Amino acid sequence: MSIEVSRDGKGVVTVLLNRPEKRNAFTMEMYQAFGAAFAGFEVDDDVRCVVVRGAGGHFCAGSDIGGFSDDRDGRRQARDYADFTLEMTDRLKNLRHPTVACIEGACVGGGLEVASMCDIRIAARSARFGVPINRIGITLDYRELEDIVAVIGHSAALEILLEGRIFGAEEALSKGLVTRLADDEAVAAEAHGAADRIAAGAPLVNRWHKKFVQRLRQGGPLTSEESDEAYACFDTEDYRLGRTAFAQKIKPAFAGR
């Protein structure tokens, strides 16, 4: 399978893009499997964090250009292709559970878009980034562009797209494209350590915080119902468990209720 899913028993799920001979470039079948996996996570309360990683020392080189003549032969077909692939990757972007990208090697094109959809992005120091699509004469969909602009802003997004160059992890960090860096041999442990810390927290609180940040990103005034939701945590079993554990100076075992 080119998309492999594994679980650690603590609520952390790893999604491995497993097509290393093509630097994990997506095929249509991979997009479909990727979307199906995230649709399953969305309705699974046992999931507390999802780690996205590529096999073979690379994160993802985007969509497989070798299939463009079949999948994007003309405007109409290209639009249909984008509608389908974005429906699949939006399941990552809109997932209610926290997500962590473990970035190694190439993180370019659509791979950079996938990484930008993750909540935390941890990169190896040797990782490489870019969206060099002006070299093959294609543009990003507005929806794809919106995801990148939301993370790094308009000016940095234009710089990346207009120059089409590949750049390093330090520059990606300075642009806000990645959250933090780790040595190459430690990046997987760093990403999974972050996922473990997330999974140890109250899952309802983590989901609420993700929802609240996404809502603030949208802008506009909050409704009274939205404002009130910030206090829903005080009616949960997890709040009572956390309060008791704090008083007893022990680690809480949150129930997700």
Number of C-alpha atoms within 10 A of each C-alpha: 11 19 20 15 16 12 12 9 9 14 19 22 22 22 19 21 25 23 20 17 10 15 23 29 26 26 19 15 12 21 20 17 17 24 21 14 18 21 15 11 21 15 12 11 14 15 21 27 27 29 24 22 24 28 20 16 17 27 32 31 25 22 21 15 15 10 13 13 10 11 17 16 11 11 9 10 13 16 14 13 16 18 13 16 20 19 15 21 21 18 20 27 21 16 21 22 26 26 27 24 29 27 34 26 24 24 28 26 21 22 25 22 21 24 28 23 23 22 18 21 23 26 32 24 21 17 22 23 25 23 25 18 18 14 10 8 7 9 11 15 12 8 12 17 16 15 17 20 15 14 17 17 15 13 9 16 18 13 11 16 18 13 14 16 15 14 15 16 25 19 13 20 17 12 15 16 24 25 16 20 22 18 12 16 10 13 20 21 12 19 24 21 12 18 25 17 10 21 21 18 18 21 24 22 17 18 16 17 15 18 17 16 10 12 14 11 10 10 8 8 10 11 8 8 8 12 12 10 11 13 9 13 16 10 10 14 14 22 21 15 16 18 13 14 14 12 8 10 9 10 13 19 13 18 14 16 13
